[in-house]
């Protein structure tokens, strides 16, 4: 009977020690998403992380950081590099920005041409 109590006490003590050992570092260590975000704070990712860390970081990205910085693109680019997939979204984003610049130049060019033609027409009408 005493032997059963000692065995039960030892098993309970081992369970408590196991819980304390495994829960202590997990509670103290930052999750991997926050490590990715902290690494990005200087505007680039220097480290390499497991794929779920990148996905968690993208899911936990604060809205203001998502809108007003390149964090989402940078982390997505790092995730794609880690996965070895082509950078389709990044190329599409660059192309969209490039097209916007070209269309702005086209509008300015057409506006300038219209103003030149109008000015020339006024000169002809005055004669």
N, C-alpha and C positions, 0 to 999 in steps of 0.2 A: 504494500500500500504506500509506504514511504518512497519506494523506488518510482512508483507511478507519478507521485507529486513532483519529485525531482525532475523526472523526464518531461513532465508538463511545464514546469518552471523553466527549464532549459529551452524547450521549444518556443515558449512565449518570449523569452529573452532574445532568442535568435531572430524571431519575427520582428521585434521592436528594433533591434539593431539593423536589420535589413531595411526596414522602412526609413530609419534615420539616415542611413548611408546613401540610399538611392534618392531620397527626396531632398536632402540638403543641397548638393551641387545643382540639381535641376532647378530648384527654386532660386538659387543665387546666380546661375548663369543666364545671360540674356538669350532669348530665342534667336534662331538663325536669321529670321527676317530682320530683326533689329540690328544684327551685325552687318547685314548687307546694306541697310539704310545708313548706318554709321560710317561704313566704308565709303559710301557714295557722297557723304557730306562735302568733300572737297571737289565734287563735280566729276569724279571718275571712280571706277571700281578697280582696286588694285589686287584684291584677293580673288580666289576661285572658291565657290561654294557649291554644296549639293543642289541639284535641280529644285527640290521642294522649297529651299530657302529663297530662291529668286521668285518663285510663284507666291510664296507667303509675303514677301516684301512688296510685290506688286499689288496684292490684295489689301495690305495694310498701309499703303502709301497715302499719306494725308492729302486731302483734296487740293489744298493750296500748293503743295509741292508738285502734285500731278499736273496742275494747270500752268503754274508759273515757272517751271524749271524743266530741265531735260531728263529728270530722274526716270520717268517711265520709259522713255526711249533708251536711255543708257542701260537700265536694268534688263529691259527686253532684249537689247543687243547682246548683253553678257549671257543671258539665258540661251539665246539662239546659238551663240558661240559654244556654249557648254554642251548643247544638244547636237551641234554640228549641222544645224539646218540653215538654209539660205536666209538671207536678211531681206525677205520680201517686203515686210512692212516698212523697214527703214528706207529702202530704196523708193518705195511708193511715196513716203512722206517727203523725201528729198525732191522727187519728181513733181509732186503737187506744189511745193514751194517754188520750184523753178518755173513751172507753168504760170504761176501767179505773177512772177517777175516779168516773164515774157508778155503776158497779157497787159500788164501795166505799161510796159514800153510801147506796145501796139496802140493802146488808147492814147498815150501821149503823142505818138507819131501821127496818128490820124487827126488828132486835135490840132497839132501844129500845121499839118498840111491844109486843113480846112481854113485856119486863120490866114495862112499865106495866100490861098486862093481868094478868100474874101477881101483881103487887102489889095491884091492885084486887080480884082474886079472893081473895087472902089476907085482905083487910080484910072482905070479905063473909062468908067462912067463919067468922071470929072472932066475928062478931055473932051 
